């Protein structure tokens, strides 16, 4: 395995908050960090002895960056503790503030179906932005508690909040959630990922458990949901448990 792993140049000097691969280029990687920067890397193919990985561009922020995402091969978005929603242009290495929340921006996803960014915040709102419009902010939707995580598959948006609340939306009609749920896990949600096939999602907690849920509310589908323990170890007779900070489903 050692031969297939390599470190990227100019890594962040504080905790990484989000890592995203480009939807169109498998060698492009967007990384946000608590060091107040977002960096775009071309990861190259060092493991195969080919061209070197390199940092393509860097975007400075006024505070820790908690989230980022691509919109296409040349553009992306970022947000964090400075509450600003930034539109990133990779070719010019310039960013434009296209809107803001009233508290930290915790998560964002790009909805290809709507050509819009959906940003989420501790201010208890979801906001939609179209950077091409004269007025980029298109809509704002309130939620009952602080939003920690979001993920999107096809037209289904999953929103994880404080108090172990989940809302599930159809992004074509965001006025009301399709479903309101409580987490099947006892403790705070730490990460979230939707299944690639659109059937459901996995959520993980600070207490080292993962719950697998299905969107279909029928009893038959709900019987398939399950949870399991992970990321725990007994050291000198003491149980150590770690939060599950990141989840992803393999594309196939």
MIRO-174979 format. One record per atom (N, C-alpha, C): residue in one letter; atom name; x, y, z. Coordinates in steps of 0.05 Angstrom, whole numbers. Example, Ala and Ser with C-alpha at 12.3 -4.5 7.8 and 13.67 -1.06 7.14 Angstrom:
LUMPA res atom      u      v      w
LUMPA   A    N    264   -114    156
LUMPA   A   CA    246    -90    156
LUMPA   A    C    264    -66    156
LUMPA   S    N    257    -45    142
LUMPA   S   CA    273    -21    143
LUMPA   S    C    258      1    157
***
This chain:
LUMPA res atom      u      v      w
LUMPA   X    N     16    -24      0
LUMPA   X   CA      0      0      0
LUMPA   X    C     17     25      0
LUMPA   X    N     41     24     12
LUMPA   X   CA     57     48     15
LUMPA   X    C     63     60    -12
LUMPA   X    N     67     43    -33
LUMPA   X   CA     74     54    -59
LUMPA   X    C     50     68    -72
LUMPA   X    N     26     63    -63
LUMPA   X   CA      3     75    -76
LUMPA   X    C     -7    100    -61
LUMPA   X    N      9    108    -40
LUMPA   X   CA      2    132    -25
LUMPA   X    C     24    153    -28
LUMPA   X    N     15    178    -31
LUMPA   X   CA     35    200    -33
LUMPA   X    C     23    225    -21
LUMPA   X    N     40    242    -10
LUMPA   X   CA     30    267      2
LUMPA   X    C     29    289    -20
LUMPA   X    N      9    306    -18
LUMPA   X   CA      7    329    -36
LUMPA   X    C     26    351    -27
LUMPA   X    N     35    367    -46
LUMPA   X   CA     52    390    -39
LUMPA   X    C     36    412    -25
LUMPA   X    N     49    428     -9
LUMPA   X   CA     37    451      4
LUMPA   X    C     11    444     18
LUMPA   X    N     11    425     36
LUMPA   X   CA    -14    417     49
LUMPA   X    C    -23    439     69
LUMPA   X    N    -48    439     76
LUMPA   X   CA    -58    458     97
LUMPA   X    C    -42    454    123
LUMPA   X    N    -39    475    139
LUMPA   X   CA    -24    473    164
LUMPA   X    C    -43    471    188
LUMPA   X    N    -69    468    183
LUMPA   X   CA    -88    463    204
LUMPA   X    C   -108    442    194
LUMPA   X    N   -127    434    211
LUMPA   X   CA   -145    412    204
LUMPA   X    C   -160    417    178
LUMPA   X    N   -162    395    162
LUMPA   X   CA   -177    396    137
LUMPA   X    C   -206    392    143
LUMPA   X    N   -223    409    132
LUMPA   X   CA   -252    407    138
LUMPA   X    C   -268    393    116
LUMPA   X    N   -258    395     91
LUMPA   X   CA   -273    382     69
LUMPA   X    C   -254    376     46
LUMPA   X    N   -258    353     34
LUMPA   X   CA   -243    345     10
LUMPA   X    C   -263    337    -11
LUMPA   X    N   -261    349    -35
LUMPA   X   CA   -280    343    -57
LUMPA   X    C   -265    338    -83
LUMPA   X    N   -273    316    -96
LUMPA   X   CA   -262    311   -123
LUMPA   X    C   -280    326   -144
LUMPA   X    N   -267    334   -165
LUMPA   X   CA   -281    347   -187
LUMPA   X    C   -301    328   -200
LUMPA   X    N   -325    337   -207
LUMPA   X   CA   -345    320   -220
LUMPA   X    C   -337    312   -248
LUMPA   X    N   -318    326   -260
LUMPA   X   CA   -310    321   -288
LUMPA   X    C   -281    312   -292
LUMPA   X    N   -264    318   -272
LUMPA   X   CA   -236    311   -275
LUMPA   X    C   -226    296   -250
LUMPA   X    N   -221    270   -252
LUMPA   X   CA   -214    254   -229
LUMPA   X    C   -187    261   -216
LUMPA   X    N   -171    278   -228
LUMPA   X   CA   -146    286   -216
LUMPA   X    C   -147    313   -201
LUMPA   X    N   -170    326   -203
LUMPA   X   CA   -173    352   -189
LUMPA   X    C   -186    349   -162
LUMPA   X    N   -174    362   -142
LUMPA   X   CA   -183    358   -114
LUMPA   X    C   -185    386   -101
LUMPA   X    N   -208    392    -90
LUMPA   X   CA   -212    417    -76
LUMPA   X    C   -212    412    -46
LUMPA   X    N   -196    427    -31
LUMPA   X   CA   -192    422     -2
LUMPA   X    C   -196    447     14
LUMPA   X    N   -214    447     34
LUMPA   X   CA   -217    470     52
LUMPA   X    C   -206    462     79
LUMPA   X    N   -198    483     94
LUMPA   X   CA   -184    479    119
LUMPA   X    C   -189    500    139
LUMPA   X    N   -183    493    164
LUMPA   X   CA   -185    512    186
LUMPA   X    C   -162    533    185
LUMPA   X    N   -143    529    166
LUMPA   X   CA   -122    549    164
LUMPA   X    C   -130    573    147
LUMPA   X    N   -156    576    142
LUMPA   X   CA   -169    598    128
LUMPA   X    C   -165    598     98
LUMPA   X    N   -158    575     87
LUMPA   X   CA   -153    573     58
LUMPA   X    C   -169    551     45
LUMPA   X    N   -174    555     19
LUMPA   X   CA   -184    533      1
LUMPA   X    C   -163    529    -20
LUMPA   X    N   -155    504    -26
LUMPA   X   CA   -134    499    -46
LUMPA   X    C   -145    479    -66
LUMPA   X    N   -138    484    -91
LUMPA   X   CA   -144    465   -113
LUMPA   X    C   -118    451   -120
LUMPA   X    N   -119    425   -120
LUMPA   X   CA    -95    409   -127
LUMPA   X    C   -101    393   -152
LUMPA   X    N    -80    389   -168
LUMPA   X   CA    -80    368   -189
LUMPA   X    C    -64    345   -178
LUMPA   X    N    -77    323   -171
LUMPA   X   CA    -63    302   -157
LUMPA   X    C    -45    285   -175
LUMPA   X    N    -47    290   -201
LUMPA   X   CA    -29    277   -220
LUMPA   X    C    -29    246   -217
LUMPA   X    N     -7    233   -222
LUMPA   X   CA     -6    204   -219
LUMPA   X    C     22    196   -209
LUMPA   X    N     30    209   -187
LUMPA   X   CA     56    203   -175
LUMPA   X    C     60    174   -169
LUMPA   X    N     38    161   -160
LUMPA   X   CA     40    133   -152
LUMPA   X    C     49    115   -175
LUMPA   X    N     44    125   -200
LUMPA   X   CA     52    109   -223
LUMPA   X    C     78    120   -235
LUMPA   X    N     90    138   -221
LUMPA   X   CA    116    149   -230
LUMPA   X    C    113    169   -252
LUMPA   X    N     89    181   -255
LUMPA   X   CA     84    201   -276
LUMPA   X    C     89    229   -267
LUMPA   X    N     73    248   -277
LUMPA   X   CA     77    276   -271
LUMPA   X    C     72    282   -242
LUMPA   X    N     83    303   -232
LUMPA   X   CA     81    310   -204
LUMPA   X    C     54    322   -197
LUMPA   X    N     45    317   -173
LUMPA   X   CA     22    331   -162
LUMPA   X    C     30    360   -157
LUMPA   X    N     10    378   -160
LUMPA   X   CA     16    406   -155
LUMPA   X    C     -8    421   -144
LUMPA   X    N     -3    442   -130
LUMPA   X   CA    -24    461   -121
LUMPA   X    C    -30    480   -144
LUMPA   X    N    -55    480   -154
LUMPA   X   CA    -61    496   -177
LUMPA   X    C    -68    525   -169
LUMPA   X    N    -83    528   -147
LUMPA   X   CA    -90    555   -138
LUMPA   X    C    -98    554   -109
LUMPA   X    N    -99    578    -97
LUMPA   X   CA   -106    581    -69
LUMPA   X    C   -124    605    -65
LUMPA   X    N   -144    602    -47
LUMPA   X   CA   -162    624    -41
LUMPA   X    C   -162    630    -11
LUMPA   X    N   -156    655     -4
LUMPA   X   CA   -154    663     24
LUMPA   X    C   -182    672     34
LUMPA   X    N   -187    665     59
LUMPA   X   CA   -212    673     72
LUMPA   X    C   -205    688     98
LUMPA   X    N   -225    700    110
LUMPA   X   CA   -220    716    134
LUMPA   X    C   -222    699    160
LUMPA   X    N   -231    674    157
LUMPA   X   CA   -233    656    181
LUMPA   X    C   -233    628    171
LUMPA   X    N   -234    609    189
LUMPA   X   CA   -233    580    182
LUMPA   X    C   -255    574    161
LUMPA   X    N   -247    557    142
LUMPA   X   CA   -265    548    120
LUMPA   X    C   -276    520    128
LUMPA   X    N   -302    518    130
LUMPA   X   CA   -314    493    138
LUMPA   X    C   -323    475    115
LUMPA   X    N   -327    487     92
LUMPA   X   CA   -339    471     70
LUMPA   X    C   -331    482     43
LUMPA   X    N   -332    465     22
LUMPA   X   CA   -327    474     -5
LUMPA   X    C   -340    454    -24
LUMPA   X    N   -343    462    -49
LUMPA   X   CA   -353    443    -69
LUMPA   X    C   -347    454    -97
LUMPA   X    N   -347    436   -117
LUMPA   X   CA   -345    444   -145
LUMPA   X    C   -373    451   -156
LUMPA   X    N   -373    469   -176
LUMPA   X   CA   -398    471   -193
LUMPA   X    C   -392    459   -220
LUMPA   X    N   -368    464   -231
LUMPA   X   CA   -359    451   -256
LUMPA   X    C   -329    450   -255
LUMPA   X    N   -316    443   -277
LUMPA   X   CA   -287    440   -277
LUMPA   X    C   -272    465   -270
LUMPA   X    N   -284    488   -275
LUMPA   X   CA   -269    514   -273
LUMPA   X    C   -278    530   -249
LUMPA   X    N   -299    522   -235
LUMPA   X   CA   -310    539   -214
LUMPA   X    C   -318    522   -189
LUMPA   X    N   -319    535   -166
LUMPA   X   CA   -327    522   -142
LUMPA   X    C   -338    543   -122
LUMPA   X    N   -345    534    -98
LUMPA   X   CA   -356    551    -77
LUMPA   X    C   -342    544    -51
LUMPA   X    N   -343    563    -32
LUMPA   X   CA   -333    557     -5
LUMPA   X    C   -348    574     15
LUMPA   X    N   -346    566     40
LUMPA   X   CA   -358    580     62
LUMPA   X    C   -348    570     89
LUMPA   X    N   -352    587    109
LUMPA   X   CA   -342    578    136
LUMPA   X    C   -350    598    157
LUMPA   X    N   -331    603    176
LUMPA   X   CA   -337    619    199
LUMPA   X    C   -340    648    194
LUMPA   X    N   -331    658    170
LUMPA   X   CA   -335    687    164
LUMPA   X    C   -362    692    152
LUMPA   X    N   -379    671    148
LUMPA   X   CA   -407    672    140
LUMPA   X    C   -411    680    111
LUMPA   X    N   -390    685     95
LUMPA   X   CA   -393    693     67
LUMPA   X    C   -394    668     49
LUMPA   X    N   -411    670     28
LUMPA   X   CA   -412    650      7
LUMPA   X    C   -394    659    -16
LUMPA   X    N   -373    645    -22
LUMPA   X   CA   -355    653    -42
LUMPA   X    C   -356    636    -67
LUMPA   X    N   -355    649    -90
LUMPA   X   CA   -355    635   -116
LUMPA   X    C   -326    636   -126
LUMPA   X    N   -314    613   -131
LUMPA   X   CA   -286    611   -137
LUMPA   X    C   -281    606   -167
LUMPA   X    N   -264    622   -179
LUMPA   X   CA   -256    619   -207
LUMPA   X    C   -228    608   -207
LUMPA   X    N   -224    583   -216
LUMPA   X   CA   -198    570   -214
LUMPA   X    C   -178    581   -235
LUMPA   X    N   -188    589   -258
LUMPA   X   CA   -170    599   -279
LUMPA   X    C   -158    626   -272
LUMPA   X    N   -173    644   -259
LUMPA   X   CA   -163    670   -252
LUMPA   X    C   -153    671   -223
LUMPA   X    N   -159    650   -207
LUMPA   X   CA   -152    649   -179
LUMPA   X    C   -165    673   -163
LUMPA   X    N   -189    680   -172
LUMPA   X   CA   -204    702   -158
LUMPA   X    C   -229    690   -146
LUMPA   X    N   -238    702   -124
LUMPA   X   CA   -263    694   -112
LUMPA   X    C   -282    719   -109
LUMPA   X    N   -308    714   -111
LUMPA   X   CA   -328    735   -109
LUMPA   X    C   -347    727    -87
LUMPA   X    N   -353    745    -68
LUMPA   X   CA   -373    740    -48
LUMPA   X    C   -401    744    -61
LUMPA   X    N   -417    723    -63
LUMPA   X   CA   -443    725    -76
LUMPA   X    C   -466    725    -56
LUMPA   X    N   -460    724    -30
LUMPA   X   CA   -481    725    -10
LUMPA   X    C   -470    717     17
LUMPA   X    N   -487    715     36
LUMPA   X   CA   -478    709     64
LUMPA   X    C   -500    697     80
LUMPA   X    N   -492    684    102
LUMPA   X   CA   -510    676    123
LUMPA   X    C   -505    693    147
LUMPA   X    N   -522    690    168
LUMPA   X   CA   -517    706    192
LUMPA   X    C   -502    691    213
LUMPA   X    N   -493    666    207
LUMPA   X   CA   -476    651    224
LUMPA   X    C   -458    633    206
LUMPA   X    N   -442    617    218
LUMPA   X   CA   -423    600    203
LUMPA   X    C   -436    583    182
LUMPA   X    N   -424    580    159
LUMPA   X   CA   -433    563    138
LUMPA   X    C   -421    535    142
LUMPA   X    N   -438    516    147
LUMPA   X   CA   -428    489    155
LUMPA   X    C   -427    469    132
LUMPA   X    N   -442    473    111
LUMPA   X   CA   -443    453     89
LUMPA   X    C   -453    466     64
LUMPA   X    N   -445    455     41
LUMPA   X   CA   -456    464     15
LUMPA   X    C   -454    442     -5
LUMPA   X    N   -474    441    -23
LUMPA   X   CA   -475    423    -45
LUMPA   X    C   -484    438    -70
LUMPA   X    N   -475    428    -93
LUMPA   X   CA   -483    441   -118
LUMPA   X    C   -504    423   -132
LUMPA   X    N   -527    435   -138
LUMPA   X   CA   -549    420   -151
LUMPA   X    C   -548    425   -181
LUMPA   X    N   -538    405   -196
LUMPA   X   CA   -537    408   -225
LUMPA   X    C   -564    412   -237
LUMPA   X    N   -584    399   -226
LUMPA   X   CA   -612    401   -236
LUMPA   X    C   -622    430   -236
LUMPA   X    N   -614    445   -215
LUMPA   X   CA   -623    473   -212
LUMPA   X    C   -603    493   -221
LUMPA   X    N   -578    484   -228
LUMPA   X   CA   -556    502   -232
LUMPA   X    C   -553    521   -209
LUMPA   X    N   -554    511   -185
LUMPA   X   CA   -553    528   -161
LUMPA   X    C   -538    515   -139
LUMPA   X    N   -525    532   -123
LUMPA   X   CA   -512    524    -98
LUMPA   X    C   -533    524    -76
LUMPA   X    N   -532    502    -60
LUMPA   X   CA   -548    502    -35
LUMPA   X    C   -529    503    -12
LUMPA   X    N   -530    524      3
LUMPA   X   CA   -513    528     26
LUMPA   X    C   -529    524     52
LUMPA   X    N   -516    515     73
LUMPA   X   CA   -529    509     98
LUMPA   X    C   -513    521    121
LUMPA   X    N   -527    530    142
LUMPA   X   CA   -513    545    163
LUMPA   X    C   -523    539    191
LUMPA   X    N   -507    547    210
LUMPA   X   CA   -515    547    238
LUMPA   X    C   -537    567    243
LUMPA   X    N   -543    585    224
LUMPA   X   CA   -564    605    227
LUMPA   X    C   -592    593    222
LUMPA   X    N   -593    566    218
LUMPA   X   CA   -618    551    214
LUMPA   X    C   -631    557    188
LUMPA   X    N   -615    563    167
LUMPA   X   CA   -627    567    141
LUMPA   X    C   -612    551    119
LUMPA   X    N   -627    544     98
LUMPA   X   CA   -616    534     73
LUMPA   X    C   -620    556     53
LUMPA   X    N   -599    563     38
LUMPA   X   CA   -601    584     18
LUMPA   X    C   -592    575     -9
LUMPA   X    N   -606    584    -30
LUMPA   X   CA   -599    576    -58
LUMPA   X    C   -587    600    -72
LUMPA   X    N   -565    596    -87
LUMPA   X   CA   -551    617   -101
LUMPA   X    C   -546    608   -130
LUMPA   X    N   -551    627   -148
LUMPA   X   CA   -543    623   -176
LUMPA   X    C   -523    645   -183
LUMPA   X    N   -497    638   -185
LUMPA   X   CA   -476    659   -189
LUMPA   X    C   -479    674   -215
LUMPA   X    N   -494    664   -234
LUMPA   X   CA   -497    677   -260
LUMPA   X    C   -518    699   -259
LUMPA   X    N   -535    699   -239
LUMPA   X   CA   -557    718   -237
LUMPA   X    C   -548    745   -227
LUMPA   X    N   -562    767   -234
LUMPA   X   CA   -556    793   -224
LUMPA   X    C   -558    794   -193
LUMPA   X    N   -579    780   -183
LUMPA   X   CA   -582    777   -154
LUMPA   X    C   -578    747   -148
LUMPA   X    N   -553    739   -140
LUMPA   X   CA   -547    711   -138
LUMPA   X    C   -565    695   -118
LUMPA   X    N   -572    707    -95
LUMPA   X   CA   -589    692    -76
LUMPA   X    C   -617    689    -88
LUMPA   X    N   -625    664    -91
LUMPA   X   CA   -651    659   -104
LUMPA   X    C   -673    653    -83
LUMPA   X    N   -666    641    -61
LUMPA   X   CA   -686    633    -41
LUMPA   X    C   -672    627    -14
LUMPA   X    N   -689    628      7
LUMPA   X   CA   -679    620     34
LUMPA   X    C   -701    604     48
LUMPA   X    N   -694    583     61
LUMPA   X   CA   -713    566     74
LUMPA   X    C   -704    561    103
LUMPA   X    N   -722    565    122
LUMPA   X   CA   -715    562    150
LUMPA   X    C   -717    533    159
LUMPA   X    N   -700    525    178
LUMPA   X   CA   -701    498    190
LUMPA   X    C   -704    501    220
LUMPA   X    N   -713    480    234
LUMPA   X   CA   -718    483    263
LUMPA   X    C   -693    484    280
LUMPA   X    N   -669    478    269
LUMPA   X   CA   -646    478    286
LUMPA   X    C   -621    483    269
LUMPA   X    N   -598    486    283
LUMPA   X   CA   -572    490    269
LUMPA   X    C   -567    467    250
LUMPA   X    N   -558    474    225
LUMPA   X   CA   -551    453    206
LUMPA   X    C   -522    446    208
LUMPA   X    N   -516    420    210
LUMPA   X   CA   -489    410    211
LUMPA   X    C   -479    399    185
LUMPA   X    N   -496    384    171
LUMPA   X   CA   -487    370    147
LUMPA   X    C   -509    368    126
LUMPA   X    N   -502    368    101
LUMPA   X   CA   -521    363     79
LUMPA   X    C   -508    344     59
LUMPA   X    N   -525    329     44
LUMPA   X   CA   -515    315     21
LUMPA   X    C   -538    312      1
LUMPA   X    N   -531    309    -24
LUMPA   X   CA   -551    310    -46
LUMPA   X    C   -546    286    -64
LUMPA   X    N   -568    272    -71
LUMPA   X   CA   -567    251    -91
LUMPA   X    C   -591    255   -110
LUMPA   X    N   -586    258   -135
LUMPA   X   CA   -607    264   -155
LUMPA   X    C   -622    289   -146
LUMPA   X    N   -648    287   -140
LUMPA   X   CA   -663    310   -131
LUMPA   X    C   -669    310   -101
LUMPA   X    N   -656    291    -86
LUMPA   X   CA   -662    288    -58
LUMPA   X    C   -640    300    -41
LUMPA   X    N   -647    319    -24
LUMPA   X   CA   -628    332     -6
LUMPA   X    C   -633    323     22
LUMPA   X    N   -612    314     36
LUMPA   X   CA   -614    305     64
LUMPA   X    C   -600    327     81
LUMPA   X    N   -614    336    102
LUMPA   X   CA   -604    357    119
LUMPA   X    C   -603    346    148
LUMPA   X    N   -579    347    159
LUMPA   X   CA   -575    338    187
LUMPA   X    C   -572    362    205
LUMPA   X    N   -587    362    227
LUMPA   X   CA   -587    386    245
LUMPA   X    C   -579    378    273
LUMPA   X    N   -577    398    290
LUMPA   X   CA   -574    393    319
LUMPA   X    C   -599    380    329
LUMPA   X    N   -598    370    354
LUMPA   X   CA   -621    356    366
LUMPA   X    C   -627    330    351
LUMPA   X    N   -608    320    334
LUMPA   X   CA   -611    295    320
LUMPA   X    C   -634    295    300
LUMPA   X    N   -640    318    290
LUMPA   X   CA   -662    321    270
LUMPA   X    C   -652    317    242
LUMPA   X    N   -669    306    225
LUMPA   X   CA   -663    303    196
LUMPA   X    C   -687    313    181
LUMPA   X    N   -682    329    159
LUMPA   X   CA   -703    336    140
LUMPA   X    C   -694    325    113
LUMPA   X    N   -713    315     98
LUMPA   X   CA   -708    305     71
LUMPA   X    C   -725    321     51
LUMPA   X    N   -712    334     32
LUMPA   X   CA   -725    352     13
LUMPA   X    C   -724    341    -16
LUMPA   X    N   -744    348    -32
LUMPA   X   CA   -742    346    -61
LUMPA   X    C   -733    375    -69
LUMPA   X    N   -710    377    -81
LUMPA   X   CA   -699    404    -87
LUMPA   X    C   -716    419   -107
LUMPA   X    N   -734    406   -121
LUMPA   X   CA   -752    420   -140
LUMPA   X    C   -774    434   -126
LUMPA   X    N   -778    428   -100
LUMPA   X   CA   -798    442    -84
LUMPA   X    C   -789    442    -55
LUMPA   X    N   -775    464    -48
LUMPA   X   CA   -762    466    -22
LUMPA   X    C   -779    479     -1
LUMPA   X    N   -804    485     -7
LUMPA   X   CA   -821    499     13
LUMPA   X    C   -825    482     38
LUMPA   X    N   -828    456     35
LUMPA   X   CA   -832    438     58
LUMPA   X    C   -816    413     53
LUMPA   X    N   -804    402     74
LUMPA   X   CA   -790    376     71
LUMPA   X    C   -810    354     65
LUMPA   X    N   -801    334     49
LUMPA   X   CA   -817    311     43
LUMPA   X    C   -820    294     68
LUMPA   X    N   -798    292     84
LUMPA   X   CA   -799    276    108
LUMPA   X    C   -784    290    130
LUMPA   X    N   -793    286    155
LUMPA   X   CA   -779    296    179
LUMPA   X    C   -773    271    195
LUMPA   X    N   -748    269    204
LUMPA   X   CA   -740    245    218
LUMPA   X    C   -723    252    242
LUMPA   X    N   -721    233    261
LUMPA   X   CA   -701    235    283
LUMPA   X    C   -680    214    277
LUMPA   X    N   -655    221    283
LUMPA   X   CA   -633    202    278
LUMPA   X    C   -637    176    293
LUMPA   X    N   -630    154    281
LUMPA   X   CA   -632    128    294
LUMPA   X    C   -608    124    313
LUMPA   X    N   -589    143    313
LUMPA   X   CA   -566    142    331
LUMPA   X    C   -571    160    355
LUMPA   X    N   -560    153    378
LUMPA   X   CA   -565    167    403
LUMPA   X    C   -551    193    406
LUMPA   X    N   -529    196    391
LUMPA   X   CA   -512    220    395
LUMPA   X    C   -510    237    370
LUMPA   X    N   -497    260    373
LUMPA   X   CA   -496    281    352
LUMPA   X    C   -485    269    325
LUMPA   X    N   -498    277    304
LUMPA   X   CA   -489    269    277
LUMPA   X    C   -463    283    270
LUMPA   X    N   -443    267    262
LUMPA   X   CA   -417    278    255
LUMPA   X    C   -411    278    225
LUMPA   X    N   -425    261    210
LUMPA   X   CA   -421    260    181
LUMPA   X    C   -444    247    168
LUMPA   X    N   -446    251    142
LUMPA   X   CA   -470    243    127
LUMPA   X    C   -462    238     98
LUMPA   X    N   -473    217     85
LUMPA   X   CA   -468    212     57
LUMPA   X    C   -492    197     45
LUMPA   X    N   -501    206     21
LUMPA   X   CA   -523    193      8
LUMPA   X    C   -513    170     -9
LUMPA   X    N   -529    149    -11
LUMPA   X   CA   -522    126    -29
LUMPA   X    C   -523    135    -58
LUMPA   X    N   -504    125    -74
LUMPA   X   CA   -502    132   -102
LUMPA   X    C   -527    125   -117
LUMPA   X    N   -540    103   -109
LUMPA   X   CA   -564     94   -124
LUMPA   X    C   -590    110   -116
LUMPA   X    N   -587    128    -97
LUMPA   X   CA   -610    145    -90
LUMPA   X    C   -630    133    -71
LUMPA   X    N   -624    109    -60
LUMPA   X   CA   -643     95    -43
LUMPA   X    C   -643    104    -14
LUMPA   X    N   -621    117     -5
LUMPA   X   CA   -620    125     23
LUMPA   X    C   -594    139     29
LUMPA   X    N   -587    138     55
LUMPA   X   CA   -563    151     64
LUMPA   X    C   -551    138     89
LUMPA   X    N   -526    144     95
LUMPA   X   CA   -513    135    119
LUMPA   X    C   -506    160    136
LUMPA   X    N   -510    158    162
LUMPA   X   CA   -503    180    180
LUMPA   X    C   -486    168    202
LUMPA   X    N   -466    183    211
LUMPA   X   CA   -448    173    232
LUMPA   X    C   -448    193    255
LUMPA   X    N   -441    182    279
LUMPA   X   CA   -443    198    303
LUMPA   X    C   -416    203    316
LUMPA   X    N   -416    221    336
LUMPA   X   CA   -391    226    351
LUMPA   X    C   -384    201    368
LUMPA   X    N   -403    182    371
LUMPA   X   CA   -399    159    388
LUMPA   X    C   -391    134    372
LUMPA   X    N   -380    138    348
LUMPA   X   CA   -369    116    333
LUMPA   X    C   -389     96    323
LUMPA   X    N   -412    105    314
LUMPA   X   CA   -433     88    302
LUMPA   X    C   -441     99    276
LUMPA   X    N   -450     81    258
LUMPA   X   CA   -461     89    232
LUMPA   X    C   -489     77    229
LUMPA   X    N   -508     93    222
LUMPA   X   CA   -535     84    216
LUMPA   X    C   -541     86    187
LUMPA   X    N   -552     65    175
LUMPA   X   CA   -559     65    146
LUMPA   X    C   -589     66    144
LUMPA   X    N   -599     87    130
LUMPA   X   CA   -627     93    128
LUMPA   X    C   -637     92     99
LUMPA   X    N   -663     88     95
LUMPA   X   CA   -674     87     68
LUMPA   X    C   -696    108     66
LUMPA   X    N   -698    121     42
LUMPA   X   CA   -718    142     38
LUMPA   X    C   -746    131     37
LUMPA   X    N   -750    108     25
LUMPA   X   CA   -777     97     22
LUMPA   X    C   -789     92     50
LUMPA   X    N   -812    105     56
LUMPA   X   CA   -823    103     83
LUMPA   X    C   -839     77     88
LUMPA   X    N   -841     60     67
LUMPA   X   CA   -857     35     71
LUMPA   X    C   -845     17     92
LUMPA   X    N   -861      1    106
LUMPA   X   CA   -850    -17    127
LUMPA   X    C   -829    -36    116
LUMPA   X    N   -833    -45     91
LUMPA   X   CA   -814    -64     78
LUMPA   X    C   -786    -51     76
LUMPA   X    N   -785    -26     66
LUMPA   X   CA   -760    -12     63
LUMPA   X    C   -748     -5     90
LUMPA   X    N   -764      3    109
LUMPA   X   CA   -754     11    135
LUMPA   X    C   -743    -13    151
LUMPA   X    N   -752    -37    144
LUMPA   X   CA   -741    -61    157
LUMPA   X    C   -712    -66    150
LUMPA   X    N   -703    -54    127
LUMPA   X   CA   -675    -58    118
LUMPA   X    C   -655    -41    132
LUMPA   X    N   -664    -20    146
LUMPA   X   CA   -645     -2    159
LUMPA   X    C   -630    -15    182
LUMPA   X    N   -606     -7    187
LUMPA   X   CA   -590    -19    207
LUMPA   X    C   -569      0    217
LUMPA   X    N   -555     -7    239
LUMPA   X   CA   -534     10    250
LUMPA   X    C   -512     -9    260
LUMPA   X    N   -487      1    261
LUMPA   X   CA   -465    -15    271
LUMPA   X    C   -444      3    285
LUMPA   X    N   -429    -10    303
LUMPA   X   CA   -407      4    317
LUMPA   X    C   -382      3    300
LUMPA   X    N   -365     23    302
LUMPA   X   CA   -340     23    288
LUMPA   X    C   -321     43    302
LUMPA   X    N   -296     44    293
LUMPA   X   CA   -276     62    304
LUMPA   X    C   -275     62    334
LUMPA   X    N   -272     38    345
LUMPA   X   CA   -269     35    374
LUMPA   X    C   -248     14    379
LUMPA   X    N   -235     16    402
LUMPA   X   CA   -213     -2    408
LUMPA   X    C   -210     -4    439
LUMPA   X    N   -204    -28    449
LUMPA   X   CA   -198    -32    477
LUMPA   X    C   -168    -31    482
LUMPA   X    N   -160    -11    498
LUMPA   X   CA   -132     -6    504
LUMPA   X    C   -128     -8    534
LUMPA   X    N   -112    -28    543
LUMPA   X   CA   -108    -32    572
LUMPA   X    C   -134    -34    587
LUMPA   X    N   -153    -49    575
LUMPA   X   CA   -178    -54    589
LUMPA   X    C   -198    -31    588
LUMPA   X    N   -191     -9    574
LUMPA   X   CA   -209     14    572
LUMPA   X    C   -219     17    543
LUMPA   X    N   -245     20    540
LUMPA   X   CA   -257     24    514
LUMPA   X    C   -252     53    504
LUMPA   X    N   -240     55    481
LUMPA   X   CA   -236     82    468
LUMPA   X    C   -254     83    444
LUMPA   X    N   -268    105    441
LUMPA   X   CA   -287    109    419
LUMPA   X    C   -280    135    405
LUMPA   X    N   -280    135    379
LUMPA   X   CA   -274    159    363
LUMPA   X    C   -297    167    345
LUMPA   X    N   -301    193    341
LUMPA   X   CA   -322    202    323
LUMPA   X    C   -316    193    294
LUMPA   X    N   -337    188    278
LUMPA   X   CA   -333    182    250
LUMPA   X    C   -336    209    235
LUMPA   X    N   -313    221    227
LUMPA   X   CA   -313    248    216
LUMPA   X    C   -320    250    187
LUMPA   X    N   -319    228    172
LUMPA   X   CA   -324    229    143
LUMPA   X    C   -335    203    133
LUMPA   X    N   -353    205    114
LUMPA   X   CA   -365    181    101
LUMPA   X    C   -366    186     71
LUMPA   X    N   -364    165     56
LUMPA   X   CA   -367    167     27
LUMPA   X    C   -376    139     16
LUMPA   X    N   -393    139     -4
LUMPA   X   CA   -400    115    -18
LUMPA   X    C   -384    113    -44
LUMPA   X    N   -373     89    -49
LUMPA   X   CA   -359     85    -74
LUMPA   X    C   -378     88    -98
LUMPA   X    N   -370    100   -120
LUMPA   X   CA   -388    105   -143
LUMPA   X    C   -401     79   -154
LUMPA   X    N   -387     56   -151
LUMPA   X   CA   -399     31   -162
LUMPA   X    C   -407     12   -140
***
